[in-house]
Amino acid sequence: MRKFKDHLLRGCLWASAFLTVAVLIIIVGYIFYKGFRLIDFNFIFGDYSPVGHGGIWPMIVTTLYTIFISLIIATPIGILAAVYLQEYAKQGRLVRLIRYATESLTGIPSIIYGLFGAVFFVTTLKFGMSIIAASLTLTIIVLPVIIRTTEEALKTVPQSYREGSLALGTTKLQTLYKVILPSAMPGILSGIILSIGRIVGESAAIFLTAGTVAAMPDGIFSSARTLTVHSFLVTQESGDIELAAAVGIVLIVIILILNFLATFISKRLNKADY
Amino acid sequence: MGTTVIERKDGVRKSQMKQQSGGTKINVKDLDLFYGDKQALYKVALDIHEKEVTALIGPSGCGKSTFLRSLNRMNDLIDGVKITGDIMIDNENIYETNDVIKLRTKVGMVFQKPNLFPMSIYDNVAYGPRMQGIKSKKELNEIVEESLRGAAIWDEVKDRLKTSALGLSGGQQQRVCIARAIAMKPEIILMDEPTSALDPISTLKVEELIANMKKDYTIVIVTHNMQQAARVSDKTAFFLNGEIIEYDETNNIFSMPKDQRTEDYVTGRFG
């Protein structure tokens, strides 16, 4: 009987693991199967035309813009905030409140952020429907993600490293730069990768703040369309699943490349070797 | 060596050594320490002499580590710690000066568990000097070699200085920790149960090292292991419930303790 239970548990564990992988393979496989036919040089690098199968280069550029701008603002602010909360702030009521606030922020549906962005960045600050308005909205969306993951990463740095460094007559800042941040780098990086996923996956908030103009943006103040929004619109307007799937493939590849790049950069930055 | 015994009201006896050749390096008076509302040290007074090994013994939670950590102000890192009384090092009150950095370069520390950073052996030892602004490669090389030799580990690691320090055995890591402390050219080295995580052979090596180091450094060592205190130290202070019960030559503490509680502890009746 005990043996049977053991086998049963093993079977369940194996089935769960298999299911997870299977779902991933099926989804990615289906999208590749549907969309792969459409992908050629012109599809990726050609300019867009509303009639017929134009390229999606403007949407790729817009997507990269939003990722780049949001991350360049959110990463330093997020890391600094997490360092403050974890390393400098006195652990009291204020810190608990800030932590509670960041946690709540992660749980808010993105459409709420979109509405806020539309009112604040687009209208009040008069940015208009634009890449910058969307990027700033996305910054707010990913900020709590980066703060949380960085905090978790800082928590995993053993207290003995801090003590060891400070006991050698170093300043708190030196300890932070030379020992704590390098050790926390892998965790911070996973936060950034998660953020890239959130940014790329976002549609509602971008829809409301950047608009849907399907043309090469003139700059960060022009309205534009990201890949995700594009994918959504072509499905909705023309029901062209194949085209949407092809856009999906490009999205997946972009995320893979960015994740690889992030890992590579952090390995160069992070001299700590385990 | 004459000792004067001061009888205190509460019956605690305390021996104070007269100054001897080395001179007093650390002078502690009336030290009270609180963690929040909880008092951890009661009116601790102690003279630690230059270029000697002073052992702090006592059961768990008696305040010996807390006391050790107040000597380089590591307790500052803990929220809610309050300290009153005087700790003078070379006649300077370390809690009145604001230069903790300078204090900690003068008073090095080795911890209970080896706590090398995830870097190469070389970078670990060069870490402190680099943070002090030493950039010259030649100078750093010299400091690293000298420190590792000083910690009796140079021969074991000289061919793998650039490999991760975390690949060394526990005992080797602890000696590199000692080298890392030596690299700052401190005058005092605090050791918080440095061998409690090590095997007997590594422990022996570290003890030999301590015996050799005392010609250059003033060493204060916390230990759980009474044989270790007897082997390595010149003077021993016995802590109990946040107080120093007895402080004397190590030989006296172990062969003819004056206080019954000291005797009970060193003979293993509790602890």
Contacts between the chains, C-beta under 8 A, distances in Angstrom:
chain1	res1	chain2	res2	distance
A	90	B	79	6.5
A	91	B	79	6.9
A	158	B	115	7.2
A	160	B	111	6.3
A	160	B	113	6.5
A	160	B	115	3.7
A	161	B	115	6.4
A	161	B	117	6.1
A	162	B	77	7.4
A	163	B	74	6.5
A	163	B	77	7.0
A	163	B	109	8.0
A	163	B	111	6.6
A	163	B	115	6.9
A	164	B	111	6.7
A	164	B	115	4.2
A	164	B	116	7.5
A	164	B	117	6.8
A	164	B	177	7.6
A	164	B	180	7.9
A	165	B	117	7.3
A	165	B	127	7.4
A	166	B	74	7.3
A	166	B	77	6.9
A	166	B	104	6.9
A	167	B	72	6.4
A	167	B	74	6.4
A	167	B	104	5.9
A	167	B	108	7.0
A	167	B	109	4.1
A	167	B	111	7.7
A	167	B	181	7.8
A	168	B	104	6.8
A	168	B	105	7.5
A	168	B	108	7.4
A	168	B	127	6.6
A	168	B	128	4.0
A	168	B	131	6.9
A	168	B	180	6.9
A	168	B	181	7.4
A	168	B	184	5.9
A	169	B	101	4.9
A	169	B	102	7.1
A	169	B	103	7.7
A	169	B	104	3.9
A	169	B	105	3.6
A	169	B	128	6.7
A	169	B	131	7.5
A	169	B	132	7.3
A	169	B	184	6.2
A	170	B	101	7.4
A	170	B	127	8.0
A	170	B	128	7.2
A	170	B	131	4.5
A	171	B	101	6.4
A	171	B	131	7.9
A	174	B	131	5.1
A	178	B	127	7.2
A	178	B	131	7.2
A	179	B	117	5.5
A	182	B	118	7.7
A	183	B	117	7.8
A	183	B	118	6.1
A	271	B	119	6.9
A	271	B	123	7.9
A	272	B	117	7.3
A	272	B	118	4.3
A	272	B	119	6.2
A	273	B	118	6.2
A	273	B	119	6.9
A	273	B	120	7.3
A	273	B	164	5.1
A	274	B	118	5.2
A	274	B	164	7.0
A	274	B	166	6.6
